[in-house]
Amino acid sequence: MFANFRLSMAWLHTWFGLVLGFVLMVAFFFGALSVFDREIDRWANPATRFEPQPMPSFDKMLKPVFEGMQPSADSIKAMRDQVNGPMPERFDTPSTWGAYTTHRDPVLGLFAGYEVPNAKLPETNIWANRTIDPRSGASLPDDQLKIGNQFFYPLHYSLTLHWKDLGYWIVGFAALIMLAALVSGVAMHRKIFRELFTFRPKKATQRSVLDLHNLTGVLALPFHFFFAFTGLVIFAGIYFPITHTQLEPLHELHEKVEAQETGLPHDRAGVAAPIASVDAMVAEAQRRWAAKGMAGEVGFLALRHVNDANGYVSIYRAGTDRIALVGEGIHFKASTGELLREDPPRTTVDSINTFLTGLHLQHFRHWLLRWLYVFGGLMGCVCIATGFIFFVEKRKKQHARQGSQGSRVVDAMAVTTVTGMLIATLGILIANRLLPETLPSGWPGKGDLERYVFWACWALAMVHAFVRSAPVAKGLLNPAWREQCLAVAGMAVLAVVLNWLTTGDHLFKTLGAGYWPVAGVDLFMLVSGLLALLAARRLNRGQSRTVPVTTVEAAHV
């Protein structure tokens, strides 16, 4: 089929990259933003603009909050089909209470699971969630979308397509194809190390774009390969769900055997029992961590089989001082505070797994390394975007002569994916600042409206890209590139100004106070706007120099 191996790899690289590059672009961009998802949350929710707090007292603050929690109306509605008979008005049998925080979280997220009477499947729980101010215990509005943590981050790995886990499968398949594209890209470039240092921005568009594609692809090759691979490893349970299908009986038996070996009860005893002082258990866990030279704060606190004689408390250390995602869990009997188990040292295989998982999820405190993650993700975006542009530039004149619309479609999709994605991202941030905190009765929640704005902006950018793509069919540049770059520049400035007007936290104030979560988001948007403006000027000059294919052909007649 192909003259040699290198040409076959070129074909594989081109078409695999083209077909799934649009998905990978989303994964890379929102993965880069997710490195600072908590900081974006603080920009989007002004009520959370205070310094991160340690885990507060369970006995004095968290326990009363947990006791007052109930599932939301939406959760109850979603659960109805899984229950025989009517749903109860209240859920009074909590099975799990949990609280989680990181060194970057000013607010505290709580969750509670409740047993569901007459559930069709055993051990079915309905969940309640609440976000509180750890300084006072006051609840924050439930309809406030955490844009970074609850939208951008899930968009990175699931596209927010949750039906049948479709988004996970699409992103997973794209990551698998990306590994093939990386290998084929290395195989087709015989002078890969030379291309690492080659970039000729003043050459023709096709040449300079290809240089930039090669440069970003080679420079960040280890980053791209590692994150595609570890992403597949992390979600292997979804792609190969054997523990809940073929091996489900063995899985359940393993859980029971593990409970016997660890002393952590698998089932409720059915006998009511009070909860002893969890604060005393936390103090004992911290004492044990310090004795091992690992003094630190609590990152995750969980109570299982709440108010039952078999209840136990699990306390995990916040491992922000290491890459591996480990918690050094210590477990206590809930009713007495008796030590049940201290997690033993991990096996070699488990240590490798936790290291790879921690390196991908980056819960550590190393700020320079976090910024390297951002640059690696953005280099992936540049590599994919330049691949799109090179594909169009290489073929559009030939397609124009043949009357083909192929380059026009690819170019419009590239505009939608590159600049359209930026417009949608800025659109949700602008909507966040423009929408009031409370909306009239009967309206969707503020968070839902912000999501609608995001998708509406992206859809409008797509329509604009296709409507303005007619010149591509004549071998010309799509003016939508320049116009959407100008829109990005204007929207970036608008978002920063709206943050100032609605909160009073202008850039000079946040920089002066050293409050980098908000100042950093503002600066990032301004830099993005400046780059978009420079790109628009460059595109304007390039558009003025482009000659239609029909004009060139007429000159030869």
C-alpha positions in Angstrom: 0.0 0.0 0.0 2.9 2.4 0.8 6.3 2.6 -0.7 8.1 2.3 2.7 7.5 2.2 6.4 8.1 5.9 6.9 5.3 6.8 4.5 2.9 4.4 6.3 3.8 6.1 9.5 3.1 9.5 8.0 -0.3 8.4 6.8 -1.1 7.0 10.3 0.1 10.2 12.0 -1.8 12.5 9.7 -5.2 10.8 9.8 -5.2 9.6 13.4 -4.2 13.1 14.5 -6.8 14.8 12.3 -9.7 12.6 13.3 -9.2 12.7 17.1 -7.1 15.9 17.4 -10.2 17.8 18.2 -10.8 15.7 21.3 -7.2 15.8 22.3 -7.2 19.6 22.0 -10.0 19.8 24.6 -8.2 17.3 26.9 -4.9 19.2 26.7 -6.3 22.7 27.1 -8.7 21.9 30.0 -6.1 19.7 31.6 -3.7 22.6 31.6 -6.4 24.8 33.2 -7.1 22.1 35.8 -3.6 22.4 37.2 -5.0 25.6 38.8 -8.6 24.6 39.1 -8.9 25.7 42.7 -7.5 29.1 41.9 -10.1 29.5 39.1 -12.8 28.6 41.6 -11.6 31.4 43.9 -11.8 33.8 41.0 -15.3 32.6 40.1 -16.6 32.6 43.7 -15.6 35.8 45.5 -17.0 34.5 48.8 -14.1 32.0 48.9 -11.3 34.5 48.5 -9.5 33.8 51.7 -6.5 31.7 52.6 -6.7 27.9 52.6 -7.6 26.5 56.0 -6.7 23.2 57.8 -9.4 20.6 58.5 -11.6 22.2 61.2 -12.8 20.5 64.4 -15.1 17.6 63.7 -16.6 17.5 67.1 -17.4 21.3 67.2 -18.1 22.2 63.6 -18.4 19.3 61.1 -20.6 16.9 63.1 -23.5 19.3 63.4 -23.2 20.1 59.7 -23.3 16.4 58.7 -26.3 15.8 61.0 -28.2 18.5 59.1 -27.4 17.3 55.6 -29.9 15.8 53.2 -29.8 14.8 49.5 -30.9 17.5 47.1 -34.2 17.3 45.2 -32.3 16.5 42.0 -30.5 13.6 43.7 -33.8 12.2 45.0 -35.4 12.6 41.5 -32.5 10.7 39.9 -32.8 7.9 42.4 -36.5 7.2 41.9 -36.0 4.6 39.2 -33.7 2.6 41.4 -36.2 2.1 44.2 -39.2 -0.2 44.6 -42.1 2.0 45.9 -42.1 5.6 47.1 -39.0 7.5 48.2 -38.8 8.5 51.9 -39.3 12.1 52.8 -36.1 12.0 54.9 -33.0 9.8 54.9 -32.1 9.1 58.5 -29.6 6.3 58.2 -26.2 7.8 57.1 -23.7 5.2 55.9 -20.8 7.5 55.2 -19.6 11.0 56.2 -16.6 12.5 54.5 -14.6 15.7 54.2 -11.8 16.5 51.8 -9.4 19.4 51.4 -6.1 20.3 49.9 -3.4 22.9 50.5 -5.2 25.1 47.8 -8.8 24.8 49.1 -10.1 27.7 51.2 -13.5 26.0 51.4 -14.3 22.5 52.6 -16.3 20.0 50.6 -18.4 17.6 52.6 -20.3 14.5 51.4 -22.7 12.1 53.1 -24.1 8.8 51.8 -27.5 7.5 53.1 -29.0 4.0 52.8 -32.0 3.8 50.5 -34.9 1.7 51.8 -36.3 -0.8 49.2 -33.5 -0.1 46.8 -33.4 -2.5 43.8 -29.7 -3.1 44.2 -28.1 -3.8 47.6 -25.8 -1.3 49.2 -27.2 1.5 47.1 -26.6 4.9 48.6 -28.0 8.3 47.8 -25.5 11.2 48.3 -25.7 14.7 49.7 -23.0 17.4 49.2 -22.3 20.6 50.9 -19.6 23.3 50.8 -18.8 25.2 53.9 -16.6 28.0 55.1 -14.2 26.1 57.5 -13.7 29.2 59.6 -17.3 29.4 60.7 -19.1 26.3 59.3 -21.5 28.5 57.3 -22.8 26.8 54.2 -22.1 28.4 50.8 -24.8 28.4 48.1 -25.3 25.0 46.5 -25.9 26.4 43.0 -22.6 28.2 42.8 -20.6 26.3 40.1 -17.0 25.6 41.0 -16.0 26.3 37.4 -12.4 25.0 37.7 -13.0 21.9 39.8 -16.5 20.9 38.8 -16.5 21.9 35.1 -13.1 22.5 33.5 -11.5 19.5 35.3 -14.2 16.9 34.4 -14.3 18.4 30.8 -10.6 17.4 30.6 -11.2 13.7 31.0 -14.9 13.1 30.3 -16.1 15.9 28.0 -19.0 16.0 30.6 -20.7 13.3 28.5 -21.9 11.0 31.4 -24.4 8.8 29.5 -23.0 5.3 29.6 -19.6 6.9 30.5 -19.4 7.9 26.8 -17.1 10.8 27.5 -14.6 8.6 29.3 -14.5 6.2 26.4 -14.1 8.9 23.8 -11.2 10.6 25.7 -9.6 7.2 26.4 -9.8 6.1 22.8 -8.2 9.5 21.8 -5.4 9.0 24.3 -4.8 5.5 22.9 -4.6 6.9 19.4 -2.4 9.7 20.6 0.2 7.1 21.7 0.1 5.7 18.2 0.4 9.2 16.7 3.5 9.9 19.0 5.2 6.7 17.9 4.4 7.3 14.2 5.5 10.9 14.5 8.9 9.9 15.8 9.2 7.2 13.1 8.4 9.6 10.3 11.0 12.3 11.4 14.4 11.1 10.7 16.0 14.3 12.0 14.0 14.6 15.2 16.8 16.1 17.3 17.6 18.7 14.6 13.9 19.6 14.5 14.0 20.2 18.2 16.0 23.4 17.6 14.5 24.4 14.2 11.9 27.2 14.0 11.7 29.6 11.1 8.9 32.1 11.8 9.7 34.3 8.8 9.4 31.5 6.2 6.2 30.7 4.4 3.2 29.9 6.6 3.3 26.2 5.7 7.0 25.9 6.6 6.9 27.9 9.8 3.7 26.1 11.0 5.4 22.7 10.4 8.5 23.9 12.3 6.4 24.9 15.3 4.4 21.6 15.1 7.7 19.6 15.2 9.2 21.8 17.8 6.4 21.5 20.3 5.8 17.9 19.5 9.4 16.9 20.1 10.1 19.2 23.1 7.1 17.9 25.0 7.2 14.4 23.7 7.9 12.7 27.2 5.2 14.9 28.8 2.6 13.9 26.1 3.5 10.2 26.2 3.5 10.0 30.0 0.1 11.8 30.5 -1.6 9.8 27.7 -0.4 6.6 29.2 -1.1 7.4 32.9 -4.5 8.7 32.0 -5.4 5.3 30.5 -4.0 3.6 33.6 -6.1 5.8 36.0 -9.3 5.0 34.2 -8.5 1.3 33.5 -11.4 0.3 35.8 -13.8 1.9 33.4 -12.3 0.5 30.2 -11.9 -3.0 31.7 -14.7 -3.2 34.3 -14.1 -6.9 35.1 -14.4 -6.4 38.9 -18.0 -5.4 38.5 -18.9 -7.9 35.6 -17.1 -11.2 35.2 -15.3 -11.1 38.5 -18.0 -9.4 40.6 -18.5 -12.4 43.0 -14.7 -12.6 43.5 -14.6 -8.9 44.0 -17.2 -9.0 46.8 -15.5 -12.0 48.4 -12.2 -10.1 48.3 -13.8 -7.1 50.1 -15.1 -9.3 52.9 -11.8 -11.2 53.2 -9.9 -7.8 53.3 -12.3 -6.6 56.0 -11.5 -9.6 58.1 -7.7 -9.1 57.6 -7.7 -5.4 58.3 -10.2 -5.4 61.1 -12.3 -2.7 59.3 -15.9 -4.0 59.2 -17.5 -4.5 55.8 -21.1 -4.4 57.0 -23.1 -2.6 59.6 -23.8 -4.5 62.9 -27.3 -3.2 63.2 -26.6 -2.0 66.7 -26.7 1.7 67.4 -23.6 3.3 68.9 -22.4 6.9 69.6 -19.4 8.5 68.0 -16.5 9.2 70.3 -14.3 12.3 70.0 -13.0 12.4 66.4 -10.8 15.3 67.3 -8.9 13.0 69.7 -8.5 10.5 66.9 -7.1 13.2 64.6 -4.6 14.2 67.3 -3.5 10.6 67.7 -3.1 10.2 63.9 -1.0 13.4 63.7 1.1 12.2 66.6 1.8 8.9 64.8 2.7 10.7 61.5 5.1 13.0 63.4 6.7 9.9 65.1 7.5 8.6 61.6 9.0 12.0 60.5 5.9 12.8 58.4 4.2 15.6 60.4 1.3 17.1 58.5 -2.3 18.1 58.3 -5.4 16.0 57.6 -6.4 15.9 54.0 -9.3 13.4 54.0 -11.5 12.3 56.9 -14.2 9.6 56.5 -16.6 7.9 58.9 -18.1 4.6 57.7 -21.2 2.9 59.2 -22.1 6.1 60.9 -23.8 5.7 64.4 -23.4 1.9 64.2 -21.4 -0.4 66.5 -19.2 -1.4 63.5 -18.5 2.2 62.6 -15.0 3.3 62.1 -13.1 6.6 61.3 -10.4 6.8 58.6 -8.0 9.7 58.7 -5.6 10.3 55.8 -2.6 12.7 55.7 -2.6 15.5 53.2 0.4 14.4 51.0 1.2 17.8 49.5 4.9 17.3 50.2 5.3 14.4 47.9 4.4 13.3 44.4 3.0 9.9 45.2 -0.7 9.9 46.0 -0.5 8.4 49.4 -2.5 9.2 52.6 -0.8 7.1 55.3 -4.3 6.1 56.5 -4.9 5.5 60.2 -8.3 3.9 61.3 -10.1 4.0 64.6 -13.2 2.4 66.1 -15.8 5.2 65.9 -17.6 4.4 69.2 -14.4 4.2 71.4 -11.5 5.8 69.5 -9.6 2.5 69.7 -6.9 2.1 67.1 -8.0 -0.6 64.5 -5.3 -0.3 61.9 -2.4 1.7 60.6 -1.9 1.2 56.8 1.3 -0.8 56.3 4.1 0.2 53.9 3.1 -0.2 50.3 4.3 -3.0 48.0 6.6 -2.1 45.1 3.9 -2.4 42.5 1.5 -0.3 44.7 4.2 2.3 45.2 4.7 2.6 41.4 1.0 3.0 40.9 0.6 5.7 43.5 3.6 7.6 42.1 2.3 7.5 38.5 -1.2 8.5 39.7 0.1 11.3 41.9 2.3 12.6 39.1 -0.7 12.8 36.8 -3.1 14.3 39.3 -0.5 16.7 40.7 -1.8 17.3 44.3 1.7 18.2 45.4 2.8 21.7 46.5 5.7 22.2 44.0 4.6 25.4 42.1 7.4 25.3 39.5 6.5 21.8 38.5 2.8 22.8 38.3 3.7 25.5 35.8 5.7 23.1 33.8 2.5 21.0 33.6 0.6 24.1 32.3 3.3 24.7 29.6 3.3 21.1 28.7 -0.4 21.0 28.2 -0.4 24.3 26.2 2.5 22.9 24.0 0.2 20.0 23.3 -2.5 22.4 22.2 0.0 24.3 19.9 1.2 21.0 18.4 -2.4 19.9 17.6 -3.4 23.4 16.3 -0.4 23.7 14.1 -1.1 20.2 12.8 -4.6 21.3 11.7 -3.2 24.4 10.1 -0.5 22.5 8.2 -3.1 20.0 6.9 -5.2 22.8 5.5 -2.3 24.9 4.2 -0.8 21.9 2.4 -4.1 21.0 0.7 -6.4 24.0 0.3 -5.0 25.2 -3.0 -5.2 21.7 -4.5 -8.7 21.3 -3.1 -9.7 24.7 -4.5 -8.6 23.6 -8.0 -10.6 20.4 -7.6 -13.6 22.1 -6.2 -13.3 20.0 -3.0 -14.7 21.3 0.3 -12.4 19.1 2.5 -10.0 21.8 3.5 -12.9 24.2 4.2 -14.5 21.7 6.7 -11.2 20.9 8.4 -10.3 24.6 8.7 -13.7 25.5 10.2 -13.5 22.7 12.7 -9.9 23.8 13.6 -11.2 27.4 14.2 -14.0 26.0 16.3 -11.6 23.9 18.4 -8.8 26.4 18.8 -10.2 30.0 19.1 -13.8 28.8 19.6 -12.7 26.9 22.8 -11.1 30.1 24.1 -14.2 32.1 23.4 -16.3 29.5 25.3 -13.9 29.5 28.2 -13.9 33.3 28.5 -17.7 33.3 28.0 -18.4 31.2 31.1 -16.1 33.5 33.2 -17.8 36.6 31.9 -21.2 35.1 32.6 -20.0 34.2 36.1 -19.4 37.9 36.8 -22.5 39.2 35.1 -25.1 36.8 36.5 -26.5 37.7 39.9 -25.8 35.5 42.9 -29.5 34.7 43.4 -31.9 34.2 40.4 -35.7 34.4 40.4 -37.8 31.4 41.4 -38.3 28.9 38.6 -35.0 29.9 36.8 -32.1 27.4 36.5 -29.4 27.8 39.1 -26.5 30.1 38.4 -24.2 27.2 37.8 -26.5 25.7 35.2 -26.8 29.1 33.3 -23.0 29.4 33.3 -22.8 26.0 31.6 -25.4 27.0 29.1 -23.5 30.1 28.2 -20.3 28.1 27.7 -21.9 25.7 25.2 -23.8 28.5 23.5 -20.6 30.5 23.0 -18.8 27.5 21.6 -21.8 26.7 19.3 -21.8 30.4 18.0 -18.1 30.2 17.4 -18.6 27.1 15.3 -21.4 28.6 13.3 -19.2 31.7 12.7 -16.3 29.5 11.7 -18.3 27.7 9.0 -20.1 30.8 7.7 -16.8 32.6 7.2 -14.9 29.7 5.8 -15.9 30.2 2.1 -12.6 31.8 1.2 -10.8 28.6 2.1 -12.5 26.9 -0.8 -10.7 29.4 -3.0 -7.3 28.8 -1.4 -7.5 31.8 0.9 -7.3 32.3 4.6 -10.4 31.9 6.7 -11.2 35.4 8.2 -12.8 33.7 11.2 -9.3 33.1 12.6 -8.5 36.8 12.8 -12.0 37.7 13.9 -12.2 35.2 16.7 -8.7 36.1 17.9 -10.0 39.7 18.2 -13.0 38.4 20.1 -10.7 36.5 22.5 -8.6 39.6 23.1 -11.7 41.7 23.9 -13.4 39.1 26.1 -10.2 38.6 28.1 -10.0 42.3 29.0 -13.7 42.4 29.6 -13.5 39.4 32.1 -10.7 41.2 34.0 -12.6 44.5 34.1 -15.8 42.7 35.3 -13.9 41.1 38.1 -12.8 44.5 39.2 -16.2 46.1 38.9 -18.2 43.3 40.7 -15.7 42.5 43.5 -13.4 45.5 43.8 -10.4 43.1 43.5 -8.6 44.9 40.7 -5.2 43.6 39.6 -3.2 46.3 41.5 -5.0 45.3 44.7 -4.5 41.6 44.4 -0.9 42.0 43.3 -0.2 44.3 46.2 -1.7 41.9 48.7 0.1 39.0 47.1 -3.2 37.2 46.5 -2.0 35.1 43.6 -5.1 32.9 43.0 -7.1 35.9 41.7 -4.2 37.9 40.4 -2.8 34.9 38.5 -6.1 34.3 36.7 -6.4 37.9 35.7 -2.8 38.0 34.5 -3.3 34.7 32.6 -6.3 36.2 30.8 -4.6 39.4 29.9 -1.5 37.6 28.5 -3.9 35.4 26.5 -5.7 38.4 25.2 -2.4 40.1 24.2 -1.2 36.9 22.4 -4.6 36.7 20.6 -4.3 40.4 19.5 -0.8 39.8 18.2 -2.0 36.7 16.3 -4.9 38.8 14.8 -2.4 41.4 13.5 -0.2 38.7 12.0 -3.2 37.0 10.4 -4.4 40.4 9.0 -1.0 40.9 7.3 -1.0 37.3 6.0 -4.6 37.7 4.6 -3.6 40.9 2.7 -0.7 39.0 1.0 -2.8 36.0 0.0 -3.8 35.7 -3.7 -6.8 33.6 -4.7 -6.1 30.5 -6.7 -8.4 31.7 -9.5 -6.2 34.9 -9.9 -3.0 32.8 -10.1 -4.6 30.5 -12.8 -5.9 33.6 -14.8 -2.3 35.0 -14.8 -1.1 31.8 -16.5 -3.8 31.9 -19.2 
